[in-house]
Amino acid sequence: MSSRRRADVEFEDALDDAAQEWLRVRIWTGFGRVQRFVVQYETMIDERRVPVVRFDTAHGYAHRDEMFRDRELIKTRLNDQLSLDEALQIAEDDVRRNWGAYLRQFMRNQP
């Protein structure tokens, strides 16, 4: 699969009423299964979206990247026993449930 191929499914949802917190999802499929995905939580800072947490399949495996302003990101590998379909669902559910906690952690690390 070409890394430049447009995602088969793309959407974004506001996570709050003020549209300051966003979920962005991109999914590439093949043979009826998830082949790659990106699930990213973004917050608005200075009128632009800034990534806070990203789940994706870059590097050949499903993982979560937590971003910080004052240090390197933290990469956590998801369970290798999960299918990519399962990992995608876990990622989306996690962002929808925990974006507030991710935001608080991210904002503590602002300059």
Rosetta constraint file for C-alpha pairs under 8 A:
AtomPair CA 1 CA 5 HARMONIC 7.54 0.50
AtomPair CA 6 CA 28 HARMONIC 7.80 0.50
AtomPair CA 7 CA 26 HARMONIC 5.84 0.50
AtomPair CA 7 CA 27 HARMONIC 5.47 0.50
AtomPair CA 7 CA 28 HARMONIC 4.86 0.50
AtomPair CA 7 CA 29 HARMONIC 7.97 0.50
AtomPair CA 8 CA 26 HARMONIC 7.57 0.50
AtomPair CA 8 CA 27 HARMONIC 5.89 0.50
AtomPair CA 8 CA 28 HARMONIC 5.10 0.50
AtomPair CA 8 CA 29 HARMONIC 6.42 0.50
AtomPair CA 9 CA 25 HARMONIC 7.78 0.50
AtomPair CA 9 CA 26 HARMONIC 5.71 0.50
AtomPair CA 9 CA 27 HARMONIC 5.07 0.50
AtomPair CA 9 CA 28 HARMONIC 6.76 0.50
AtomPair CA 10 CA 24 HARMONIC 7.69 0.50
AtomPair CA 10 CA 25 HARMONIC 5.61 0.50
AtomPair CA 10 CA 26 HARMONIC 4.51 0.50
AtomPair CA 10 CA 27 HARMONIC 6.48 0.50
AtomPair CA 11 CA 24 HARMONIC 6.01 0.50
AtomPair CA 11 CA 25 HARMONIC 5.42 0.50
AtomPair CA 11 CA 26 HARMONIC 6.79 0.50
AtomPair CA 12 CA 22 HARMONIC 6.77 0.50
AtomPair CA 12 CA 23 HARMONIC 5.34 0.50
AtomPair CA 12 CA 24 HARMONIC 4.27 0.50
AtomPair CA 12 CA 25 HARMONIC 6.10 0.50
AtomPair CA 13 CA 22 HARMONIC 5.75 0.50
AtomPair CA 13 CA 23 HARMONIC 5.18 0.50
AtomPair CA 13 CA 24 HARMONIC 6.67 0.50
AtomPair CA 14 CA 19 HARMONIC 5.19 0.50
AtomPair CA 14 CA 20 HARMONIC 7.28 0.50
AtomPair CA 14 CA 21 HARMONIC 5.86 0.50
AtomPair CA 14 CA 22 HARMONIC 4.59 0.50
AtomPair CA 14 CA 23 HARMONIC 6.36 0.50
AtomPair CA 15 CA 19 HARMONIC 6.89 0.50
AtomPair CA 15 CA 20 HARMONIC 7.79 0.50
AtomPair CA 15 CA 21 HARMONIC 5.27 0.50
AtomPair CA 15 CA 22 HARMONIC 5.38 0.50
AtomPair CA 15 CA 23 HARMONIC 6.61 0.50
AtomPair CA 15 CA 96 HARMONIC 7.19 0.50
AtomPair CA 16 CA 20 HARMONIC 6.61 0.50
AtomPair CA 16 CA 21 HARMONIC 5.85 0.50
AtomPair CA 16 CA 22 HARMONIC 7.78 0.50
AtomPair CA 20 CA 43 HARMONIC 5.78 0.50
AtomPair CA 20 CA 44 HARMONIC 5.16 0.50
AtomPair CA 21 CA 41 HARMONIC 7.33 0.50
AtomPair CA 21 CA 42 HARMONIC 5.88 0.50
AtomPair CA 21 CA 43 HARMONIC 4.60 0.50
AtomPair CA 21 CA 44 HARMONIC 6.51 0.50
AtomPair CA 22 CA 41 HARMONIC 5.68 0.50
AtomPair CA 22 CA 42 HARMONIC 5.07 0.50
AtomPair CA 22 CA 43 HARMONIC 6.25 0.50
AtomPair CA 23 CA 39 HARMONIC 7.12 0.50
AtomPair CA 23 CA 40 HARMONIC 5.76 0.50
AtomPair CA 23 CA 41 HARMONIC 4.75 0.50
AtomPair CA 23 CA 42 HARMONIC 6.43 0.50
AtomPair CA 23 CA 95 HARMONIC 7.43 0.50
AtomPair CA 23 CA 96 HARMONIC 7.79 0.50
AtomPair CA 24 CA 38 HARMONIC 7.83 0.50
AtomPair CA 24 CA 39 HARMONIC 5.86 0.50
AtomPair CA 24 CA 40 HARMONIC 5.14 0.50
AtomPair CA 24 CA 41 HARMONIC 6.44 0.50
AtomPair CA 24 CA 42 HARMONIC 7.63 0.50
AtomPair CA 25 CA 37 HARMONIC 7.44 0.50
AtomPair CA 25 CA 38 HARMONIC 5.65 0.50
AtomPair CA 25 CA 39 HARMONIC 4.57 0.50
AtomPair CA 25 CA 40 HARMONIC 6.42 0.50
AtomPair CA 26 CA 37 HARMONIC 5.55 0.50
AtomPair CA 26 CA 38 HARMONIC 5.15 0.50
AtomPair CA 26 CA 39 HARMONIC 6.62 0.50
AtomPair CA 27 CA 34 HARMONIC 6.86 0.50
AtomPair CA 27 CA 35 HARMONIC 7.73 0.50
AtomPair CA 27 CA 36 HARMONIC 6.02 0.50
AtomPair CA 27 CA 37 HARMONIC 4.43 0.50
AtomPair CA 27 CA 38 HARMONIC 6.58 0.50
AtomPair CA 28 CA 34 HARMONIC 6.04 0.50
AtomPair CA 28 CA 35 HARMONIC 5.57 0.50
AtomPair CA 28 CA 36 HARMONIC 5.12 0.50
AtomPair CA 28 CA 37 HARMONIC 6.10 0.50
AtomPair CA 29 CA 33 HARMONIC 5.41 0.50
AtomPair CA 29 CA 34 HARMONIC 4.45 0.50
AtomPair CA 29 CA 35 HARMONIC 4.97 0.50
AtomPair CA 29 CA 36 HARMONIC 6.93 0.50
AtomPair CA 30 CA 34 HARMONIC 6.52 0.50
AtomPair CA 30 CA 35 HARMONIC 6.14 0.50
AtomPair CA 33 CA 84 HARMONIC 7.97 0.50
AtomPair CA 33 CA 85 HARMONIC 6.85 0.50
AtomPair CA 34 CA 84 HARMONIC 5.78 0.50
AtomPair CA 34 CA 85 HARMONIC 5.47 0.50
AtomPair CA 35 CA 84 HARMONIC 6.87 0.50
AtomPair CA 36 CA 56 HARMONIC 7.38 0.50
AtomPair CA 36 CA 57 HARMONIC 5.66 0.50
AtomPair CA 36 CA 58 HARMONIC 7.95 0.50
AtomPair CA 36 CA 84 HARMONIC 7.36 0.50
AtomPair CA 37 CA 55 HARMONIC 7.87 0.50
AtomPair CA 37 CA 56 HARMONIC 5.40 0.50
AtomPair CA 37 CA 57 HARMONIC 5.92 0.50
AtomPair CA 37 CA 88 HARMONIC 6.88 0.50
AtomPair CA 38 CA 54 HARMONIC 6.91 0.50
AtomPair CA 38 CA 55 HARMONIC 5.72 0.50
AtomPair CA 38 CA 56 HARMONIC 4.34 0.50
AtomPair CA 38 CA 57 HARMONIC 6.94 0.50
AtomPair CA 39 CA 54 HARMONIC 5.68 0.50
AtomPair CA 39 CA 55 HARMONIC 5.05 0.50
AtomPair CA 39 CA 56 HARMONIC 6.29 0.50
AtomPair CA 39 CA 88 HARMONIC 7.55 0.50
AtomPair CA 39 CA 91 HARMONIC 6.50 0.50
AtomPair CA 39 CA 92 HARMONIC 6.34 0.50
AtomPair CA 40 CA 51 HARMONIC 6.77 0.50
AtomPair CA 40 CA 52 HARMONIC 7.55 0.50
AtomPair CA 40 CA 53 HARMONIC 5.77 0.50
AtomPair CA 40 CA 54 HARMONIC 4.22 0.50
AtomPair CA 40 CA 55 HARMONIC 6.23 0.50
AtomPair CA 40 CA 95 HARMONIC 7.87 0.50
AtomPair CA 41 CA 51 HARMONIC 5.97 0.50
AtomPair CA 41 CA 52 HARMONIC 5.69 0.50
AtomPair CA 41 CA 53 HARMONIC 5.23 0.50
AtomPair CA 41 CA 54 HARMONIC 6.28 0.50
AtomPair CA 41 CA 95 HARMONIC 6.53 0.50
AtomPair CA 41 CA 99 HARMONIC 7.10 0.50
AtomPair CA 42 CA 49 HARMONIC 5.69 0.50
AtomPair CA 42 CA 50 HARMONIC 5.18 0.50
AtomPair CA 42 CA 51 HARMONIC 4.31 0.50
AtomPair CA 42 CA 52 HARMONIC 5.44 0.50
AtomPair CA 42 CA 53 HARMONIC 7.24 0.50
AtomPair CA 43 CA 49 HARMONIC 5.42 0.50
AtomPair CA 43 CA 50 HARMONIC 5.36 0.50
AtomPair CA 43 CA 51 HARMONIC 6.56 0.50
AtomPair CA 43 CA 52 HARMONIC 6.86 0.50
AtomPair CA 43 CA 103 HARMONIC 7.65 0.50
AtomPair CA 44 CA 48 HARMONIC 5.28 0.50
AtomPair CA 44 CA 49 HARMONIC 4.55 0.50
AtomPair CA 44 CA 50 HARMONIC 6.09 0.50
AtomPair CA 45 CA 49 HARMONIC 6.35 0.50
AtomPair CA 45 CA 50 HARMONIC 6.59 0.50
AtomPair CA 51 CA 67 HARMONIC 7.05 0.50
AtomPair CA 52 CA 66 HARMONIC 6.18 0.50
AtomPair CA 52 CA 67 HARMONIC 5.17 0.50
AtomPair CA 52 CA 68 HARMONIC 7.45 0.50
AtomPair CA 52 CA 102 HARMONIC 7.03 0.50
AtomPair CA 52 CA 103 HARMONIC 7.09 0.50
AtomPair CA 52 CA 106 HARMONIC 6.66 0.50
AtomPair CA 53 CA 64 HARMONIC 7.01 0.50
AtomPair CA 53 CA 65 HARMONIC 5.65 0.50
AtomPair CA 53 CA 66 HARMONIC 4.64 0.50
AtomPair CA 53 CA 67 HARMONIC 6.03 0.50
AtomPair CA 53 CA 95 HARMONIC 7.99 0.50
AtomPair CA 53 CA 102 HARMONIC 7.27 0.50
AtomPair CA 54 CA 64 HARMONIC 5.62 0.50
AtomPair CA 54 CA 65 HARMONIC 5.12 0.50
AtomPair CA 54 CA 66 HARMONIC 6.66 0.50
AtomPair CA 55 CA 62 HARMONIC 7.04 0.50
AtomPair CA 55 CA 63 HARMONIC 5.54 0.50
AtomPair CA 55 CA 64 HARMONIC 4.28 0.50
AtomPair CA 55 CA 65 HARMONIC 6.25 0.50
AtomPair CA 55 CA 91 HARMONIC 6.11 0.50
AtomPair CA 56 CA 61 HARMONIC 7.84 0.50
AtomPair CA 56 CA 62 HARMONIC 5.55 0.50
AtomPair CA 56 CA 63 HARMONIC 5.76 0.50
AtomPair CA 56 CA 64 HARMONIC 6.64 0.50
AtomPair CA 57 CA 61 HARMONIC 4.90 0.50
AtomPair CA 57 CA 62 HARMONIC 4.33 0.50
AtomPair CA 57 CA 63 HARMONIC 6.43 0.50
AtomPair CA 58 CA 62 HARMONIC 7.25 0.50
AtomPair CA 61 CA 77 HARMONIC 7.44 0.50
AtomPair CA 61 CA 78 HARMONIC 7.95 0.50
AtomPair CA 61 CA 80 HARMONIC 7.79 0.50
AtomPair CA 62 CA 77 HARMONIC 6.22 0.50
AtomPair CA 62 CA 78 HARMONIC 5.58 0.50
AtomPair CA 62 CA 79 HARMONIC 7.97 0.50
AtomPair CA 62 CA 80 HARMONIC 7.77 0.50
AtomPair CA 62 CA 84 HARMONIC 7.31 0.50
AtomPair CA 62 CA 87 HARMONIC 6.89 0.50
AtomPair CA 63 CA 75 HARMONIC 6.67 0.50
AtomPair CA 63 CA 76 HARMONIC 5.43 0.50
AtomPair CA 63 CA 77 HARMONIC 4.17 0.50
AtomPair CA 63 CA 78 HARMONIC 4.98 0.50
AtomPair CA 64 CA 74 HARMONIC 7.88 0.50
AtomPair CA 64 CA 75 HARMONIC 5.61 0.50
AtomPair CA 64 CA 76 HARMONIC 5.12 0.50
AtomPair CA 64 CA 77 HARMONIC 6.40 0.50
AtomPair CA 64 CA 78 HARMONIC 7.17 0.50
AtomPair CA 65 CA 73 HARMONIC 6.22 0.50
AtomPair CA 65 CA 74 HARMONIC 5.52 0.50
AtomPair CA 65 CA 75 HARMONIC 4.57 0.50
AtomPair CA 65 CA 76 HARMONIC 6.54 0.50
AtomPair CA 66 CA 73 HARMONIC 5.41 0.50
AtomPair CA 66 CA 74 HARMONIC 5.16 0.50
AtomPair CA 66 CA 75 HARMONIC 6.64 0.50
AtomPair CA 67 CA 72 HARMONIC 7.24 0.50
AtomPair CA 67 CA 73 HARMONIC 4.66 0.50
AtomPair CA 67 CA 74 HARMONIC 6.84 0.50
AtomPair CA 67 CA 106 HARMONIC 7.17 0.50
AtomPair CA 68 CA 72 HARMONIC 6.57 0.50
AtomPair CA 68 CA 73 HARMONIC 5.94 0.50
AtomPair CA 68 CA 106 HARMONIC 5.95 0.50
AtomPair CA 68 CA 109 HARMONIC 6.20 0.50
AtomPair CA 68 CA 110 HARMONIC 7.82 0.50
AtomPair CA 69 CA 106 HARMONIC 7.68 0.50
AtomPair CA 69 CA 109 HARMONIC 5.86 0.50
AtomPair CA 69 CA 110 HARMONIC 5.82 0.50
AtomPair CA 69 CA 111 HARMONIC 7.21 0.50
AtomPair CA 70 CA 109 HARMONIC 6.16 0.50
AtomPair CA 70 CA 110 HARMONIC 7.20 0.50
AtomPair CA 70 CA 111 HARMONIC 7.43 0.50
AtomPair CA 78 CA 82 HARMONIC 7.84 0.50
AtomPair CA 78 CA 87 HARMONIC 7.37 0.50
AtomPair CA 82 CA 86 HARMONIC 5.78 0.50
AtomPair CA 82 CA 87 HARMONIC 5.96 0.50
AtomPair CA 83 CA 87 HARMONIC 6.17 0.50
AtomPair CA 84 CA 88 HARMONIC 5.95 0.50
AtomPair CA 85 CA 89 HARMONIC 6.45 0.50
AtomPair CA 86 CA 90 HARMONIC 6.19 0.50
AtomPair CA 87 CA 91 HARMONIC 6.05 0.50
AtomPair CA 88 CA 92 HARMONIC 6.26 0.50
AtomPair CA 89 CA 93 HARMONIC 6.06 0.50
AtomPair CA 90 CA 94 HARMONIC 5.91 0.50
AtomPair CA 91 CA 95 HARMONIC 6.32 0.50
AtomPair CA 92 CA 96 HARMONIC 6.24 0.50
AtomPair CA 93 CA 97 HARMONIC 6.07 0.50
AtomPair CA 94 CA 98 HARMONIC 5.73 0.50
AtomPair CA 94 CA 99 HARMONIC 7.77 0.50
AtomPair CA 95 CA 99 HARMONIC 5.17 0.50
AtomPair CA 98 CA 102 HARMONIC 6.33 0.50
AtomPair CA 99 CA 103 HARMONIC 6.00 0.50
AtomPair CA 100 CA 104 HARMONIC 6.25 0.50
AtomPair CA 101 CA 105 HARMONIC 6.24 0.50
AtomPair CA 102 CA 106 HARMONIC 6.06 0.50
AtomPair CA 103 CA 107 HARMONIC 5.99 0.50
AtomPair CA 104 CA 108 HARMONIC 6.27 0.50
AtomPair CA 105 CA 109 HARMONIC 6.89 0.50
AtomPair CA 106 CA 110 HARMONIC 6.93 0.50
